[in-house]
Amino acid sequence: MTTRDFLVELGTEELPPKALKKLSASFTAGIVNALTKANISFGEVSSFAAPRRLAVKISSLSRQQPDTNVEKRGPSCKAPQQAIDGFARSCGVESNQLQVLETNKGDYFVFRAVEKGTETISLLPEFVQESINALPIPKRMRWGASRIEFVRPSKWLVMLFGDEIVPAEILGVTSGRKTRGHRFHYNQEIELMAASEYEEKLLSPGYVITDFSKRRAKIEAQIIKAGTDLGGTAEIDPDLLDEVTALNEWPVALTGRFEERFLDVPPEALILSMKENQKYFHAVDSENKLMPFFITVANIESKDPQQVIEGNEKVIRPRLADAAFFFETDKKTTLESRVEKLSTVVFQNQLGSVLDKAKRISELAGYIAATLNTDVDNAKRAGYLAKGDLLSDMVFEFTDLQGLMGYHYALHDGEVDEVAAAINEQYLPKFAGDELPQSNAGIAVALADRLDTLTGLFGIKQPPTGSKDPFALRRASLGVLRIIIERGLDLDLEDIVAKAVSLHKDLPAVDTATQQVTNFMLERLRAWYEDKGVSIDSYLAVVAVRPTKPLDFDKRVNAVNSFKALPQAASLAAANKRVSNILAKNAENNSIPVDSSLLKQTEEIALNNSVDALQNRIQPLFKLGDYTNALGELATLQADVDGFFDAVMVMDEDIKVRNNRIAILAKLRSLFLRTADISLLNS
């Protein structure tokens, strides 16, 4: 079957730069999925995305769908002629053209035919339209008098199947073979004679690099070179690089300079101002200090680049001057004096002001520090000052700097280094995989802040729902768990949650909040372990015994995961399931002691003796939290457990013997439950 290359390009006004990659991926996927669903074969798929265009090129696309065999089963051969004729008419043939199908239940009329595949060119407009309709556009717009809606006004549409135009009208634009070049370098139409010419003709004479990844790589290389030419290193934020790539069709990196006096401002504020407001990249020297330069990417190859640079320098100067002004002004007011003013800022209607929250964080941070045997005063001080920078001019202008500016202002006020560091670290980790607080006070405040929010929201009966989590309680929970586990902290989650609950006033759900929050947080570990590649049954086995120390929980999960690899694991897991069922039906006998005088069979004596001996041997391992070696020791019971179940009738007619055997099993079961419920492991 013959094939052709297919090209579709939708030209628009400048597309939202932060959404361009997602729009391009969705556009391509929609068309590819439609072709696959229609059983149309194709070769390589190429996506193109630039500020004013979304395009897809598909090579070796089949010219039509494959023919398909159609078979429709009709009435029995013994059916009335009227029914047979009706079936034949529904198939578009005469009854004498029907075939006979022989089955075990008799003979039936059947219609068989070959349905010719539809030509691909007639299906493409629908596929493209459906893909456009499904693009992830949160807010569409209309333009002019038209009622057509899209993310940006549409300007042109190229649809070529080989060298043939695919007739279509999409978003109010009729398809053709004319695209457009760069808005400034080549603001003209470019006629494409075939789909294969697309990338080459837009590059020259069009001055458009249509491939997003190629354009991104070119920009990155230019920025790196610019940093090297400055004698430093350009720091490249991947998200900013994507955004700049989405803003330019013909990128040219240029280096500008700003006044060195601005370096007295915390570098993070300067970097944020350059990045958010101007989309500039920055460079650092060999000591990782900010250099007084910026790297911008222009969408034009200027004949006088110095003029472009000077224009950018004029724009950035007042931005950085604002940052310097905010910093100097903020330093005139101490962080502590700002805290009392937080009484005017509402944290949550039922949970009071941010000042109320600051006081609770201070108390809880002190409690956590005392539990960890670290400096209580520093933790309480840091907790009290933690939210003070929220009322500063700098944070009001750049909200991403909260915490960081508190750190600088605390140092300026003469606070001790650990207190200042804790103010900066309170928001860590900010996202999955982010760094954790390093200082003891920072750990205490980061935990206290999250726990205060969690207990408060649960306490007023506003837990997150399946689709809504406005206070990011799931992320807060994972932050707490990561800090405790990865920092190796011996903290009882239930204990510190209860303390956090006690610091709130008049919580409607005060009686249930501690258990609800603890359970909610332990449930978050399920997804965390899944992301780490730990099988879900290992988590379920541990959560079944509900250890409330996250570090201890983690040790148990890792131990169970190791235990599963042992050759005895499957047999012991199955035995534990059997034991669990027996004990559930005989709960009243689970706690009675074993009577040695009632032991008769060799197998039950062997199991009882092995359990007793092992109990004494692994007790120190449990105290050390060495669950891996404890389960390794328990694995040695497999032969005795299998022998017991093979030879011993647990439910003996003699009730004393029966209860005694159940007591042995209860003792066995309790040993495993010291780590986890391995009966929940998949065999």
Secondary structure, DSSP 8 states (H G I E B T S, - for coil): --EEEEEEEEEES---GGGHHHHHHHHHHHHHHHHHHTT-----EEEEEETTEEEEEEEEEESB---EEEEEEEEETTS-HHHHHHHHHHTTS-GGG-EEEEETTEEEEEEEEEE---BHHHHHHHHHHHHHHTS--SS-B--TT----BSS-EEEEEEEETTEE---EETTEE-BSEEE--TTT--SEEE-SSGGGHHHHHHTTT-----HHHHHHHHHHHHHHHHHHTTSEEE--HHHHHHHHHH-SS-EEEEEE--GGGGGS-HHHHHHHIIIII--EEEE-TTS-EEEEEEEEESS--S-HHHHHHHHHHHHHHHHHHHHHHHHHHTTS-HHHHHHHGGGSEEETTTEEHHHHHHHHHHHHHHHHHHTTS-HHHHHHHHHHTTGGGGSHHHHH-GGGTTHHHHHHHHHHT--HHHHHHHHHTT---STT-----SHHHHHHHHHHHHHHHHHHHHTT----SS--TT-HHHHHHHHHHHHHHTT----HHHHHHHHHHHSSS-TTHHHHHHHHHHHHHHHHHHHHHHTT--HHHHHHHHTT----HHHHHHHHHHHHHHTTSTTHHHHHHHHHHHHHHHHHTGGGTTS---GGG--SHHHHHHHHHHHHHHHHHHHHHHHT-HHHHHHHHGGGHHHHHHHHHH--SS-SSHHHHHHHHHHHHHHHHHHHTT--GGGS--
